Amino acid sequence: MLNSGPEMEQECLLEIVQIGRQPILDRNQQTFGYELLYRYNNKGAGEDAIDGDLITARTLLFTFLEFGVKHLVGDHRAFVNLTKQFFTDMHIPMLDKERFVLEVLENIQIDSELVNGVRKLHKNGFCIALDDYRFESHWEPLLPCCSIIKVDIQGLNLASFAEEISGLKAKGLVLLAEKVETHAEYEMAFELGFDLFQGYFFAKPQILSTRLLQTNQTLLLKVISRINDPTVDLDELAKLISLDPKLSFKVLRFINSASLGFTKRISSIQQAVMYIGLKKLRAWASLFIMSEMQSKNSELLKTGLIRAEMCYFISRELAIDDPESAYTVGLLSILDALLNRPLDELVKDMPLPVEMTQALIERTGKYSIGLNCVLALEQGRPPEACEEWVTPDKVITNYVKAIANTENILNELGGLH
């Protein structure tokens, strides 16, 4: 049962998260893709209060984590608007190059920095589109890096640009007529050779909504899920952690802390994996994210860390594969208390290996031995689950050691907030 009262009501204030989706059709009026537009609908803040970079970040974040790309666009292309900073300074998230079209907004200042950023993404295989193109000459430096040109046809005498349109098509560019509002406008664009069409004549943007905890706990949970997905390789994991500068800082600072005793300074997530291993990095990144989730009960996080330490110890003692996975099982075992939701509900959508899921939900399988052992200790019962393989005095000794290690980790965490 969820707790009630003013504190819980304050925690669970809900923000309405909305994504606008407008279809883009081909010459056969079949769906080619959808343009995704972020919609902000929260009391006390207006659209004007949100800057362009944040709008872009939210669109990408909600597309991946809240709605899911498949749910939003099916097997079609997803068109997303990016600001200059995303082309020049930011790492594009793990976007599917075959699925996403990156739009250069019409109000971006075109300079060498932007051109170089767009060129790099183009060379890396991304499909680039120019938004609200009006046949102005200042777009010329970007044309070699683009695949799709979105022409804003409102108030434009398209017929007078027939030569320019032919020239663009001769370069192999796909032309998209946007803001098509009448049948006559559609026919004119069709006759002039446009390949794609978008506008109110076909459909107004459809607004899709979901609800998000203001504390971003749902998003954080899904980031943990991605981090612990066995199919996520080193590069993807590094990018995922690097998307949150605060998380990157915490992970690297903790790894370089005196308590871990590394003689060489570790300056990147990739380098960290070489020293501590991919699975341990996943566990620590999950730990730091969970520390962001909880704000009131430090004892809860302490419990998770002690469980993680003990699961790791038991797994190592029994020569069970992947002690780091056992560590993660112990850490994730507090999610239900952390989020006030049943653990089976939280874990079912996480792409964890079957053995980890069985340990968390059913308390069975190889990773459940350590977890059942530490749960018994918490409840003042003999740790029968592991007594067959590990002597009781050794279990107790390592339980005390786990408590001490946890205090050290929490002290490190306290210095990172």
N, C-alpha and C positions, 0 to 999 in steps of 0.2 A: 504494500500500500504506500502511496506517496504521502509524505508529510503535508500537513495543511498549515495555514496561518500566513501572516504577512511576509515572513522571510521567504517561504516557498513561493508565494505569489510573486514576489519581487524577482526571484530567480527565474521563474518560468514565464515571464513576459514574452510574448511571441511577436516576432517580426514577420510580416508577410513578405515572402520572397517571390518575385515574379519575373518571368522571362517572356518577352514578347517574341512571337514567332510568325514571320510572314513568308509564305511560299514563293519560290522562284520557279517558273515554268519554262519548258523548252518549246520548240516550234510546233510540237505536237500537243502542246498544253498538258504535258505530263510533268510531274514534279521532278525538278532537278535538284533542289535543295531548299533550305530555309535560312533566312537571315535572323539571327538571334539578337534581341535587344533587351538590355537590362531595364527593369521597371522597379522603382523604389517606392514602397507604400508603407511607411511607418509614421505614426503620429509624432509630431514634434520636429520632424525634419523634412525639408523639401528637396526636390530634385536639384535645385540650384546649389544646395549645400554639399553636393557630392561632386568631386572633381572627375575629370575624364579618365585619369589613370585608375581611380578607384572603381568607376563604373565598368571599365574593361576588366579589371581584376575580378570583380564580383560576377560579371557575366561568365567568365571562364570557370571560376570557382564553383558557381551554382550549376553550370552545365555539367561539370564532372561529378560533383559531390552530392548535390541535392536532387537534381532531376535525373541525371544520367544521359549521356549522349544518345544512346539507343532510344530512350524514351522520347527525347525531344525531336530527333530528326530521322529515326529509323535507319535505313541504309543509304540515305541521301547525304548531300554535302551540307555542312554547317558554315554559314558566312558570319564572321565576327569582326566587329570594328576594333581596331587597335590604335592607340595614341602613339605619338612619336616616341615616347619613352620606351614603349614595349618593343619598338623596332630597333632602338639604338642602345638601350641600357639594360633591359631586363631579359632574363632567360624565358623563352616561350615554354610553358608547361609541356608535359608529354602529349602533345597534340598529334593525332593521327594525320600524317601528311596526305593521305588519300581521302580524308574525310573533311578536313577544315580548309576554308578559304579565308585568308587574312586580308582584311580591307584597310587600305590607307585612306584615312578620313580626309575630306576636302579642305579642312581648315588647318592641316598640318603645314608648317613652314618647310618648304623643300630646300634642303641644303646638302652639302657633301656628306654630313653625318647620317642624315636620313637615307640618302641614296646608297651609302655603303651598307647600312643596316638591312635595307630591303634586298640589296644584291646578295648579301650573305644568306639570308633566309631563302631566297630564290635558288641559289646554288645548292642549298641543303635539301631542296626538293619540295618546298612549300609553294602552294598556289597563292599568288598575290593578285589582289583586285584593287583597282583605283575606284574610289567612291565619288559619286556626284561629278563625274567628268563632263566638262562643257567645251571641249576642244580648245582649251587655252594652251598657249605655248609653254607655260612654266611646268607642265606635266612631262615634257619630252624626256628629261633625264631618267625618269622612272619607267618609261615604256618598255625598254629592253628587259626589265626585270619582272614584268607583269604578264599574267595569262588572261585576265578578265578585265574588261573596261566597262564600268557601270555608268551609263550616260543618263543624266537627269534630264528628261525630255520636257519637263514643265516649262512653258514659256519659250520653248526653243523651236525654231522653224527647221525641223529635221531635214526637209527636202533640200534646203540650202547647204547642208553639210554632206551631201551625197558623196562628193569626191573624197572628203576626209574619212568618211565611213568606209569607203572602198579601200583607202590607204591603210587603215587600221586592220581590216580583214586580210589584206595582202601580207601583213606582217604575221599572220597566224593568230591574231588576238581574237578572243571570244567577246562578243558585244552583248551587253545586258542593258535593256531599256528599263529604267526604273521610274517610279511615279507615273505609271501608265494608269490613267483614270477613265478613259473612254474607249469605246470600240474603234473609233476613228484613229485614235492615237496608236492603238495596238496594230491596226492594219497598216498604218504608215511605217511603223518600226519593222513590221514583218516584211513588207515589200522592199525596204532598204537593206534587208539582210541581217537584222539582229537575230542572235541565236537564243537569247534568254529574255524573260519578261517578268516584271515585278511591279505590283501596284494595287491600288484600291479597286481597279476594274476586275481583278481576279479575286482578291481577298484582302480584307483589312487584317492587320496583325492580330493573331490570336494570343491572348494572355493566359499563360499557364502559371498557376500559383501553388505554392507549398508553404509550410510553416517551419520556421527555424528558431531554435532557442537563442535568445539574445546573447547568452554566454558563449555561443558557438560550440557548445558541447557536442552537438550532432556532427558538425563539420570535423571537429577534432577526432571524434570516434572514427569517422570514415578515413581520416588521414592515417590513423593507427592501422586501420584495416589495410590500406594500400601499402604501408610500410612493411607489414607482416605477410603480404602476399608472396608466396614462394616463387611466383613467376617474375617478380620485379628484380631486375639485375642491378649491379652496382651503379651503373650510370643513371638509371631511372631513380634509384634510391637517393643518390647524391642530389639529383635535380629536385626531387620531392622535398628533401630536407632544406635545400638551398632556397626554395620558394619562400620560406619564412626566415628572414634574417635573424630574428630572435632565437629561433630553434637552432639554426646553424651556430650562432654564437655560443649558446648553452652547451651544445654537444662538444664543440672544439675546446671550449674553456674547461669543461669537465675532464676531457681526455688529457689535457695538458696540466691538470691540477697535480699538486704534490702527492696526493694520496694514491695516485696510480703509478707514480715513480718512473715514467718514461724519461730517458735521458735525452732524446731528440725531440725538438718541438714539432708538433703535428699541426699543419696549417691548412689542410683540406679534408673534406669528407672522404675522398678517394684514398688519401694517405692513411686516414684513420682505419679504414678497412684492412690495410696491410698489417697494421699493428694489433688490432683487436678482433678482426674477423667480421664478416658480414652479419652473422646472426646476432652477435653481441651489440653491434651498432644499431640494429633494428630494435633490440630490447631497450637500449639506452634512449634512443629517440622516442620510443613509446613512453618511457618513463617521464621524459621532460614534457611531453604533450599532456600526459595525465596530471602532471603537477600544475598545468595551466587550468585543467578542468576543476580541480578542487581548490577552494579558497578558505574554507572554514575549518576543516577537520584534518589537520596534519597527521593525526594518528592513523587515519585511513590509508594514506599513502605509505606510512611507516609499515603498516600491516602488509601491504602489497609487496614492499621491498623485502621484508623478512621472509615472506612466502617464496619470493623469487630466489633469494639466496639459498634457502633450504631445498627448494626443488632442484637447483643447480647442483648442490652438494650431493643429494641422494642420487641424482642421475649419474653423476661422475663416479660415485662409489660403486654403483651397480653396473658401470660400464655401458650405460644406455646411450644410444646414439644421440648426438646433438644436445649436450647439456644446456646450451644457450636457448634452445627451444623450450626446455623444461623451465628455465628462468622466466621466459616470456609467459608461460602458462601461469606461474605463480603471480606474476605482475598483473596479468589480465583478470585474475580471479576476483579482484575487488571492483570490477566495472559495475556490477549490479548495485553495490552499495554507493559507488561514486555517482551514478546517474539515476538512482532510484527506479531502475527498470529490471525486469527479469533477465538473468544472465543468458538463458537460452535464446531470448529474443534479440539480445545484443550480438551474440556470437553467430547466429545462423546466417547472417549476410556477410560475415567476414571470411575472406578466402584463405582461412588457415588450413594447414594440413589436417587430415582426418584424425590423426592421433592427438593433436592438440585440442581439437574440438571435442573429442570423446572425453578427454581429461577434464575439460572445463564444464561440460554439460552433464555427462553421465558419470564422471569420476571413475572411469575405467581406462584401461590401456596403460602403456609403459610410462607415460608422463603423469599418470594419476598417482603413482606410488609416493612420490615426494609431496604432492599436494595433499593427499589424504593423511600423510604423516604429520605435516605441519598443522593441518586443521585439527588433528587430535591433540597436539600440544597446546594449541590456542584454547581448546575446550577443557584442558586439564585431564585428558585421557591418555593412557599409554599409547605410544605410536605404533600400534600393532601392524599397520600397513607395511612398515619397513623393518620391523624387528627381526624378521626371518633372515635378512641379509646384512643388516648393520646393527652393531651392538648398541643398547640403550645409552650407555655412557658416551659413546661417540656421537649419537644423535643429539644429546643434550649439550655436549661441548660445542658442537657446530651450531646449535640453536643460539647459544650465548654469543658465539662469534658472528652469527648473522645479525643479531641485534646491534652489536658494536659496529659492524660494517654499515648497517643501515643508518646509524647515527652519523657516521662520517659522510655518507652520501647526502643525507638531508642537510648537513652543515654546508656542503658544497652547493646544494640547490639553493639554500637560503642566500648565498652570496650572488646568485645569478638573477634574482628577481629585481 
